[in-house]
Amino acid sequence: MTQQKKKDGLNIELTEEVAQGAYSNLAIINHSPSEFVIDFIQMMPGVAKAKVKSRVILTPQHAKRLMKALVENINKFENQHGNIKDIEPNGTVPMNFGGPTPLA
């Protein structure tokens, strides 16, 4: 990815492969004193094994900026489209995702 500073902002190149994106319906976040690691995971109904589709590593400062940007954008979305409802009332993620319960 090529980035150049311009008079009117930052020129960001988005490759075709990255532009397609990666679907994720679960994120797991870990952190150390120097970084936040976010694994974006795709869980499929009825499948006991999930796959990490993308990993993003952020400094604590960038993680906080991301959190603020998400809060701002979720508020804008809800103002336009109504409240986003949680899937689970207590905020937990259903580990069976509509399929059989995985066994270890």
N, CA, C and O atoms as a MOPAC input file, in Angstrom:
PM7 MOZYME 1SCF
protein

 N      0.84700 1    -1.17600 1     0.00000 1
 C      0.00000 1     0.00000 1     0.00000 1
 C      0.89200 1     1.23800 1     0.00000 1
 O      1.81400 1     1.34600 1     0.80800 1
 N      0.62000 1     2.14200 1    -0.88300 1
 C      1.40200 1     3.36200 1    -1.00000 1
 C      0.64800 1     4.49800 1    -0.32500 1
 O     -0.54300 1     4.69900 1    -0.56300 1
 N      1.35400 1     5.23300 1     0.51300 1
 C      0.74800 1     6.38900 1     1.15700 1
 C      1.63500 1     7.59300 1     0.89100 1
 O      2.85200 1     7.53500 1     1.06600 1
 N      1.01500 1     8.67800 1     0.47000 1
 C      1.73700 1     9.91700 1     0.23500 1
 C      0.96700 1    11.04600 1     0.88700 1
 O     -0.26000 1    11.10800 1     0.81300 1
 N      1.71100 1    11.94400 1     1.53100 1
 C      1.04900 1    13.12900 1     2.06900 1
 C      0.84100 1    14.11300 1     0.93200 1
 O      1.75000 1    14.36400 1     0.14100 1
 N     -0.33800 1    14.65700 1     0.86000 1
 C     -0.66200 1    15.66900 1    -0.13300 1
 C     -1.09200 1    16.92600 1     0.59500 1
 O     -1.33500 1    16.92000 1     1.80100 1
 N     -1.17900 1    17.98700 1    -0.15500 1
 C     -1.61400 1    19.25600 1     0.40800 1
 C     -3.01000 1    19.13100 1     1.01900 1
 O     -3.28300 1    19.71300 1     2.06900 1
 N     -3.89400 1    18.37000 1     0.36100 1
 C     -5.28100 1    18.28300 1     0.80800 1
 C     -5.58100 1    17.01000 1     1.59300 1
 O     -6.75100 1    16.69900 1     1.81800 1
 N     -4.56200 1    16.26600 1     2.01700 1
 C     -4.82600 1    15.08900 1     2.82400 1
 C     -3.90200 1    13.94300 1     2.49100 1
 O     -2.83700 1    14.13300 1     1.90200 1
 N     -4.31500 1    12.76400 1     2.86900 1
 C     -3.51700 1    11.56700 1     2.69500 1
 C     -4.05100 1    10.76900 1     1.52100 1
 O     -5.25300 1    10.52100 1     1.42800 1
 N     -3.16600 1    10.36700 1     0.62800 1
 C     -3.54600 1     9.55300 1    -0.52100 1
 C     -3.39300 1     8.09400 1    -0.11500 1
 O     -2.27500 1     7.64100 1     0.13200 1
 N     -4.49100 1     7.35000 1    -0.04100 1
 C     -4.46600 1     5.96100 1     0.41200 1
 C     -4.86500 1     5.05800 1    -0.74100 1
 O     -5.90600 1     5.25600 1    -1.36700 1
 N     -4.02900 1     4.06500 1    -1.01600 1
 C     -4.32200 1     3.10100 1    -2.07400 1
 C     -4.99900 1     1.88200 1    -1.46500 1
 O     -4.53500 1     1.33400 1    -0.46500 1
 N     -6.09600 1     1.46700 1    -2.07500 1
 C     -6.83900 1     0.28900 1    -1.63700 1
 C     -6.76300 1    -0.74600 1    -2.75000 1
 O     -7.35600 1    -0.57200 1    -3.81400 1
 N     -6.02800 1    -1.82500 1    -2.49500 1
 C     -5.89700 1    -2.85400 1    -3.52300 1
 C     -7.22200 1    -3.58300 1    -3.71300 1
 O     -8.07800 1    -3.57200 1    -2.82900 1
 N     -7.38200 1    -4.21100 1    -4.86500 1
 C     -8.62400 1    -4.93100 1    -5.16700 1
 C     -8.85900 1    -6.06400 1    -4.16300 1
 O     -9.98800 1    -6.29600 1    -3.73000 1
 N     -7.79000 1    -6.76000 1    -3.80200 1
 C     -7.91900 1    -7.87700 1    -2.85600 1
 C     -8.41500 1    -7.40300 1    -1.48600 1
 O     -9.30800 1    -8.01100 1    -0.89600 1
 N     -7.82900 1    -6.31900 1    -0.99100 1
 C     -8.22900 1    -5.79200 1     0.31200 1
 C     -9.62700 1    -5.18100 1     0.23700 1
 O    -10.38800 1    -5.25700 1     1.20200 1
 N     -9.96600 1    -4.58400 1    -0.88600 1
 C    -11.27700 1    -3.94800 1    -1.04500 1
 C    -12.42300 1    -4.94600 1    -0.93100 1
 O    -13.53400 1    -4.57300 1    -0.55600 1
 N    -12.16500 1    -6.20900 1    -1.25100 1
 C    -13.20300 1    -7.23500 1    -1.14100 1
 C    -13.57800 1    -7.48800 1     0.30700 1
 O    -14.69600 1    -7.92100 1     0.58500 1
 N    -12.67200 1    -7.22800 1     1.23100 1
 C    -12.94900 1    -7.38300 1     2.65000 1
 C    -12.96400 1    -8.83700 1     3.08500 1
 O    -12.83300 1    -9.75100 1     2.27100 1
 N    -13.12400 1    -9.02700 1     4.37200 1
 C    -13.23100 1   -10.35700 1     4.96200 1
 C    -14.39900 1   -10.32600 1     5.93100 1
 O    -14.43300 1    -9.48600 1     6.82900 1
 N    -15.35300 1   -11.22800 1     5.76300 1
 C    -16.51500 1   -11.28000 1     6.64800 1
 C    -16.11100 1   -11.80100 1     8.01800 1
 O    -15.36800 1   -12.77600 1     8.12200 1
 N    -16.59900 1   -11.15400 1     9.06200 1
 C    -16.33600 1   -11.57000 1    10.42900 1
 C    -17.61100 1   -11.40900 1    11.23900 1
 O    -18.30600 1   -10.39800 1    11.13100 1
 N    -17.91500 1   -12.42200 1    12.05700 1
 C    -19.06700 1   -12.30200 1    12.95100 1
 C    -18.66500 1   -12.51200 1    14.40900 1
 O    -19.51300 1   -12.72800 1    15.27500 1
 N    -17.35600 1   -12.44500 1    14.66600 1
 C    -16.83500 1   -12.52900 1    16.03000 1
 C    -15.46100 1   -11.87500 1    16.05200 1
 O    -14.67100 1   -12.04800 1    15.12400 1
 N    -15.18200 1   -11.13700 1    17.09300 1
 C    -13.84500 1   -10.55600 1    17.27700 1
 C    -13.36600 1   -10.90200 1    18.67600 1
 O    -14.11800 1   -10.81000 1    19.64600 1
 N    -12.11100 1   -11.30000 1    18.76500 1
 C    -11.48700 1   -11.57400 1    20.05200 1
 C    -10.34600 1   -10.57800 1    20.21700 1
 O     -9.51200 1   -10.41700 1    19.32600 1
 N    -10.32100 1    -9.91700 1    21.36300 1
 C     -9.34700 1    -8.85900 1    21.59900 1
 C     -8.44500 1    -9.25000 1    22.77000 1
 O     -8.92200 1    -9.61100 1    23.84600 1
 N     -7.14800 1    -9.17200 1    22.54300 1
 C     -6.14000 1    -9.37600 1    23.58600 1
 C     -5.25000 1    -8.14700 1    23.62000 1
 O     -5.19100 1    -7.39200 1    22.65000 1
 N     -4.55600 1    -7.94300 1    24.73700 1
 C     -3.66600 1    -6.78200 1    24.80500 1
 C     -2.47200 1    -7.05900 1    25.69200 1
 O     -2.50100 1    -7.92200 1    26.56900 1
 N     -1.43000 1    -6.30500 1    25.43700 1
 C     -0.22800 1    -6.27100 1    26.26300 1
 C     -0.01700 1    -4.80000 1    26.62200 1
 O     -0.80300 1    -3.95200 1    26.20100 1
 N      1.01400 1    -4.48500 1    27.38100 1
 C      1.24700 1    -3.06800 1    27.68900 1
 C      1.50500 1    -2.20500 1    26.44400 1
 O      1.32300 1    -0.98800 1    26.49200 1
 N      1.92800 1    -2.82700 1    25.32700 1
 C      2.30600 1    -2.02400 1    24.16500 1
 C      1.41300 1    -2.19000 1    22.95300 1
 O      1.57500 1    -1.45300 1    21.98100 1
 N      0.46400 1    -3.14100 1    22.96800 1
 C     -0.35600 1    -3.33900 1    21.76800 1
 C     -1.68300 1    -4.02500 1    22.08000 1
 O     -1.82700 1    -4.72800 1    23.08000 1
 N     -2.63700 1    -3.79900 1    21.19500 1
 C     -3.91100 1    -4.50700 1    21.19400 1
 C     -3.92400 1    -5.39000 1    19.95200 1
 O     -3.55400 1    -4.94700 1    18.86400 1
 N     -4.34800 1    -6.63500 1    20.11800 1
 C     -4.45000 1    -7.56900 1    19.00200 1
 C     -5.91800 1    -7.93800 1    18.85300 1
 O     -6.53900 1    -8.45000 1    19.78500 1
 N     -6.46900 1    -7.67100 1    17.66400 1
 C     -7.86700 1    -7.99500 1    17.38900 1
 C     -7.88900 1    -9.06800 1    16.31000 1
 O     -7.43800 1    -8.84300 1    15.18700 1
 N     -8.41600 1   -10.23500 1    16.66100 1
 C     -8.60600 1   -11.31700 1    15.70200 1
 C    -10.06200 1   -11.29300 1    15.25200 1
 O    -10.97500 1   -11.40700 1    16.06900 1
 N    -10.26800 1   -11.14400 1    13.94600 1
 C    -11.59800 1   -11.15800 1    13.35800 1
 C    -11.85200 1   -12.58000 1    12.85800 1
 O    -11.09400 1   -13.10900 1    12.04600 1
 N    -12.92200 1   -13.18400 1    13.35200 1
 C    -13.19100 1   -14.60900 1    13.15400 1
 C    -14.50400 1   -14.79200 1    12.41900 1
 O    -15.44700 1   -14.01900 1    12.58800 1
 N    -14.54200 1   -15.83000 1    11.60200 1
 C    -15.78100 1   -16.20900 1    10.91900 1
 C    -16.24600 1   -17.54400 1    11.49000 1
 O    -15.58400 1   -18.57000 1    11.33900 1
 N    -17.41000 1   -17.50400 1    12.15500 1
 C    -18.04000 1   -18.72200 1    12.66600 1
 C    -19.15500 1   -19.10800 1    11.71000 1
 O    -19.91400 1   -18.25200 1    11.25500 1
 N    -19.25500 1   -20.38300 1    11.40800 1
 C    -20.31500 1   -20.86300 1    10.52400 1
 C    -21.29400 1   -21.70700 1    11.32800 1
 O    -20.88200 1   -22.46000 1    12.21100 1
 N    -22.58500 1   -21.59100 1    11.03300 1
 C    -23.58700 1   -22.38400 1    11.76100 1
 C    -23.31000 1   -23.88100 1    11.64800 1
 O    -23.04900 1   -24.39900 1    10.56200 1
 N    -23.37200 1   -24.56000 1    12.78700 1
 C    -23.21900 1   -26.00300 1    12.80800 1
 C    -21.79500 1   -26.50000 1    12.67300 1
 O    -21.57600 1   -27.71000 1    12.62500 1
 N    -20.82200 1   -25.60900 1    12.61000 1
 C    -19.42100 1   -26.00500 1    12.46400 1
 C    -18.70500 1   -25.68300 1    13.77200 1
 O    -18.74100 1   -24.54300 1    14.23700 1
 N    -18.05900 1   -26.67600 1    14.36200 1
 C    -17.42000 1   -26.50100 1    15.66400 1
 C    -16.10800 1   -25.72900 1    15.57900 1
 O    -15.62700 1   -25.23100 1    16.59700 1
 N    -15.52300 1   -25.61900 1    14.39900 1
 C    -14.23600 1   -24.94500 1    14.24100 1
 C    -14.44600 1   -23.59800 1    13.54200 1
 O    -15.10200 1   -23.51800 1    12.50400 1
 N    -13.87900 1   -22.54900 1    14.12800 1
 C    -13.96300 1   -21.21500 1    13.53600 1
 C    -12.58300 1   -20.82200 1    13.02900 1
 O    -11.56700 1   -21.33400 1    13.50000 1
 N    -12.55800 1   -19.91000 1    12.06400 1
 C    -11.30000 1   -19.52900 1    11.42200 1
 C    -11.04800 1   -18.03300 1    11.58600 1
 O    -11.93700 1   -17.21200 1    11.35900 1
 N     -9.81700 1   -17.69100 1    11.98600 1
 C     -9.41600 1   -16.28400 1    12.02600 1
 C     -9.24800 1   -15.82500 1    10.58800 1
 O     -8.45200 1   -16.39100 1     9.83900 1
 N     -9.99700 1   -14.80000 1    10.20300 1
 C     -9.94300 1   -14.28800 1     8.83900 1
 C     -8.96600 1   -13.12500 1     8.70700 1
 O     -8.42600 1   -12.87600 1     7.63000 1
 N     -8.74200 1   -12.41300 1     9.81700 1
 C     -7.84600 1   -11.26500 1     9.77100 1
 C     -7.38900 1   -10.94000 1    11.18600 1
 O     -8.14200 1   -11.11300 1    12.14500 1
 N     -6.16100 1   -10.47000 1    11.31100 1
 C     -5.63000 1   -10.02200 1    12.60600 1
 C     -5.12900 1    -8.60000 1    12.41900 1
 O     -4.39000 1    -8.30500 1    11.48000 1
 N     -5.54400 1    -7.71900 1    13.33200 1
 C     -5.10400 1    -6.32500 1    13.30700 1
 C     -4.41600 1    -6.03800 1    14.63600 1
 O     -4.96000 1    -6.32000 1    15.70300 1
 N     -3.21800 1    -5.47600 1    14.56000 1
 C     -2.44500 1    -5.13600 1    15.74800 1
 C     -2.34800 1    -3.61400 1    15.82400 1
 O     -1.93000 1    -2.96000 1    14.86900 1
 N     -2.73800 1    -3.06100 1    16.96900 1
 C     -2.81000 1    -1.61100 1    17.15100 1
 C     -2.03100 1    -1.18100 1    18.38600 1
 O     -1.90800 1    -1.94200 1    19.34700 1
 N     -1.50900 1     0.03500 1    18.35900 1
 C     -0.96800 1     0.62500 1    19.58100 1
 C     -2.16500 1     0.96200 1    20.48300 1
 O     -3.28500 1     1.08800 1    19.99000 1
 N     -1.94500 1     1.10800 1    21.78400 1
 C     -3.05300 1     1.48900 1    22.66000 1
 C     -3.73200 1     2.79900 1    22.22600 1
 O     -4.95000 1     2.94000 1    22.34000 1
 N     -2.93600 1     3.75000 1    21.73200 1
 C     -3.50200 1     5.03000 1    21.28800 1
 C     -4.41600 1     4.83000 1    20.07800 1
 O     -5.49700 1     5.41700 1    20.01800 1
 N     -3.99400 1     4.01000 1    19.12000 1
 C     -4.82900 1     3.76300 1    17.95300 1
 C     -6.06100 1     2.94500 1    18.32300 1
 O     -7.12800 1     3.14400 1    17.74200 1
 N     -5.93100 1     2.03100 1    19.27800 1
 C     -7.08600 1     1.25400 1    19.73200 1
 C     -8.14000 1     2.18200 1    20.33500 1
 O     -9.33500 1     2.01400 1    20.09300 1
 N     -7.69500 1     3.14800 1    21.11100 1
 C     -8.63500 1     4.09500 1    21.72500 1
 C     -9.30100 1     4.96900 1    20.65700 1
 O    -10.49700 1     5.25000 1    20.74000 1
 N     -8.52200 1     5.40000 1    19.65100 1
 C     -9.10900 1     6.17300 1    18.54500 1
 C    -10.14200 1     5.34200 1    17.78600 1
 O    -11.19400 1     5.85100 1    17.40100 1
 N     -9.83400 1     4.05800 1    17.57400 1
 C    -10.78000 1     3.16800 1    16.90200 1
 C    -12.06500 1     3.04200 1    17.71400 1
 O    -13.16100 1     3.09500 1    17.15600 1
 N    -11.93500 1     2.87600 1    19.03000 1
 C    -13.11200 1     2.77700 1    19.89100 1
 C    -13.97900 1     4.03600 1    19.77500 1
 O    -15.19900 1     3.94400 1    19.63300 1
 N    -13.35100 1     5.19500 1    19.83700 1
 C    -14.10500 1     6.44700 1    19.72900 1
 C    -14.78500 1     6.57000 1    18.36600 1
 O    -15.92800 1     7.01900 1    18.28000 1
 N    -14.08700 1     6.17500 1    17.30200 1
 C    -14.66300 1     6.24300 1    15.95800 1
 C    -15.83600 1     5.27900 1    15.82000 1
 O    -16.84100 1     5.61500 1    15.19400 1
 N    -15.71900 1     4.07800 1    16.40100 1
 C    -16.82900 1     3.12200 1    16.35700 1
 C    -18.04200 1     3.65100 1    17.12000 1
 O    -19.16900 1     3.55700 1    16.63500 1
 N    -17.81500 1     4.20400 1    18.30600 1
 C    -18.92700 1     4.76500 1    19.08900 1
 C    -19.62000 1     5.86700 1    18.29300 1
 O    -20.84900 1     5.90500 1    18.22600 1
 N    -18.84300 1     6.75900 1    17.69200 1
 C    -19.41100 1     7.85600 1    16.90600 1
 C    -20.22200 1     7.32200 1    15.71800 1
 O    -21.32600 1     7.79800 1    15.45000 1
 N    -19.67600 1     6.34700 1    15.02200 1
 C    -20.36500 1     5.80700 1    13.84900 1
 C    -21.57900 1     4.96800 1    14.21900 1
 O    -22.57500 1     4.98700 1    13.49600 1
 N    -21.52600 1     4.23600 1    15.31900 1
 C    -22.69500 1     3.48400 1    15.77000 1
 C    -23.80900 1     4.45100 1    16.15800 1
 O    -24.97400 1     4.21200 1    15.84000 1
 N    -23.46200 1     5.53800 1    16.84100 1
 C    -24.47100 1     6.54800 1    17.18500 1
 C    -25.11400 1     7.13400 1    15.93800 1
 O    -26.33400 1     7.29100 1    15.89100 1
 N    -24.31200 1     7.46000 1    14.92500 1
 C    -24.86400 1     7.99500 1    13.66600 1
 C    -25.77300 1     6.96500 1    12.99800 1
 O    -26.85500 1     7.30800 1    12.52000 1
 N    -25.33500 1     5.70300 1    12.96400 1
 C    -26.12700 1     4.63400 1    12.35700 1
 C    -27.46800 1     4.49800 1    13.07300 1
 O    -28.51700 1     4.44400 1    12.43200 1
 N    -27.42800 1     4.44200 1    14.41900 1
 C    -28.66700 1     4.26700 1    15.18300 1
 C    -29.59600 1     5.47200 1    15.04600 1
 O    -30.81600 1     5.31200 1    15.07400 1
 N    -29.04100 1     6.66800 1    14.89800 1
 C    -29.88400 1     7.84400 1    14.67500 1
 C    -30.62800 1     7.74300 1    13.34800 1
 O    -31.75700 1     8.22000 1    13.23100 1
 N    -30.00100 1     7.12200 1    12.34200 1
 C    -30.63000 1     6.97100 1    11.03000 1
 C    -31.53700 1     5.75700 1    10.94300 1
 O    -32.59700 1     5.81900 1    10.32100 1
 N    -31.12700 1     4.64400 1    11.56600 1
 C    -31.79400 1     3.36200 1    11.33300 1
 C    -32.43800 1     2.74400 1    12.56900 1
 O    -33.05500 1     1.68400 1    12.46400 1
 N    -32.31500 1     3.36000 1    13.71200 1
 C    -32.85400 1     2.78700 1    14.94700 1
 C    -31.80400 1     1.98400 1    15.69500 1
 O    -30.71600 1     1.72000 1    15.18200 1
 N    -32.14800 1     1.60100 1    16.91300 1
 C    -31.20300 1     0.89900 1    17.77400 1
 C    -30.79400 1    -0.44900 1    17.20100 1
 O    -31.60600 1    -1.17600 1    16.62900 1
 N    -29.52100 1    -0.76200 1    17.36700 1
 C    -28.99900 1    -2.07800 1    17.01100 1
 C    -29.27100 1    -2.97400 1    18.20900 1
 O    -28.85900 1    -2.66300 1    19.32600 1
 N    -29.95800 1    -4.07600 1    17.98200 1
 C    -30.28900 1    -4.98700 1    19.07300 1
 C    -29.17500 1    -6.00700 1    19.26800 1
 O    -28.63200 1    -6.53800 1    18.29900 1
 N    -28.83600 1    -6.27700 1    20.53200 1
 C    -27.88700 1    -7.33600 1    20.84300 1
 C    -28.52400 1    -8.67500 1    20.51900 1
 O    -29.72200 1    -8.86300 1    20.72900 1
 N    -27.72600 1    -9.60700 1    20.00800 1
 C    -28.22200 1   -10.95000 1    19.70700 1
 C    -28.58200 1   -11.66600 1    20.99700 1
 O    -29.64400 1   -12.28000 1    21.09900 1
 N    -27.70400 1   -11.58800 1    21.97000 1
 C    -27.91700 1   -12.22800 1    23.25700 1
 C    -28.21200 1   -11.14500 1    24.29100 1
 O    -27.52800 1   -10.12200 1    24.31700 1
 N    -29.21100 1   -11.35000 1    25.13800 1
 C    -29.57600 1   -10.31200 1    26.10400 1
 C    -28.46000 1    -9.95200 1    27.07800 1
 O    -28.37300 1    -8.80000 1    27.50500 1
 N    -27.61100 1   -10.90100 1    27.43900 1
 C    -26.54400 1   -10.59900 1    28.40000 1
 C    -25.22800 1   -10.25200 1    27.72100 1
 O    -24.21400 1   -10.08000 1    28.39700 1
 N    -25.22400 1   -10.14500 1    26.39400 1
 C    -24.03100 1    -9.74300 1    25.66300 1
 C    -23.05300 1   -10.86400 1    25.37900 1
 O    -21.98800 1   -10.61500 1    24.81500 1
 N    -23.38300 1   -12.09500 1    25.75400 1
 C    -22.46600 1   -13.20200 1    25.49000 1
 C    -22.65900 1   -13.70100 1    24.06700 1
 O    -23.69900 1   -13.48100 1    23.44500 1
 N    -21.65100 1   -14.36700 1    23.57600 1
 C    -21.69500 1   -14.91900 1    22.22000 1
 C    -22.13200 1   -16.37400 1    22.30300 1
 O    -21.55000 1   -17.14600 1    23.06400 1
 N    -23.15400 1   -16.76600 1    21.52900 1
 C    -23.55500 1   -18.17300 1    21.54800 1
 C    -22.49400 1   -19.02700 1    20.87000 1
 O    -22.24500 1   -18.86900 1    19.67500 1
 N    -21.86900 1   -19.92400 1    21.61100 1
 C    -20.77700 1   -20.70000 1    21.04300 1
 C    -21.26600 1   -21.79800 1    20.10900 1
 O    -20.47900 1   -22.30700 1    19.31100 1
 N    -22.53600 1   -22.18100 1    20.18100 1
 C    -23.01500 1   -23.19800 1    19.23500 1
 C    -23.51500 1   -22.57700 1    17.94300 1
 O    -23.68300 1   -23.28800 1    16.95200 1
 N    -23.75800 1   -21.28300 1    17.92200 1
 C    -24.10500 1   -20.52500 1    16.72100 1
 C    -25.17600 1   -21.21800 1    15.88400 1
 O    -25.10000 1   -21.24100 1    14.65500 1
 N    -26.16500 1   -21.77800 1    16.55800 1
 C    -27.29100 1   -22.37400 1    15.85700 1
 C    -27.08900 1   -23.81300 1    15.44500 1
 O    -27.98800 1   -24.41000 1    14.85300 1
 N    -25.95300 1   -24.38100 1    15.73600 1
 C    -25.68000 1   -25.75800 1    15.37700 1
 C    -25.50200 1   -26.61200 1    16.60900 1
 O    -25.84300 1   -26.18700 1    17.71300 1
 N    -24.97300 1   -27.81200 1    16.43900 1
 C    -24.76400 1   -28.67500 1    17.60200 1
 C    -23.68100 1   -28.09800 1    18.50800 1
 O    -22.78600 1   -27.39200 1    18.04400 1
 N    -23.76600 1   -28.40200 1    19.79700 1
 C    -22.76900 1   -27.91700 1    20.74400 1
 C    -21.45300 1   -28.62100 1    20.48400 1
 O    -21.40300 1   -29.85000 1    20.43600 1
 N    -20.35700 1   -27.83500 1    20.31100 1
 C    -19.06000 1   -28.47000 1    20.04900 1
 C    -18.58000 1   -29.26100 1    21.25400 1
 O    -18.82100 1   -28.86500 1    22.39400 1
 N    -17.91100 1   -30.36200 1    21.01300 1
 C    -17.33100 1   -31.17800 1    22.06900 1
 C    -15.81600 1   -31.15100 1    21.95900 1
 O    -15.27000 1   -31.17700 1    20.85600 1
 N    -15.14200 1   -31.10000 1    23.08900 1
 C    -13.67000 1   -31.07400 1    23.07400 1
 C    -13.11500 1   -32.48700 1    23.11200 1
 O    -11.89800 1   -32.67300 1    23.10600 1

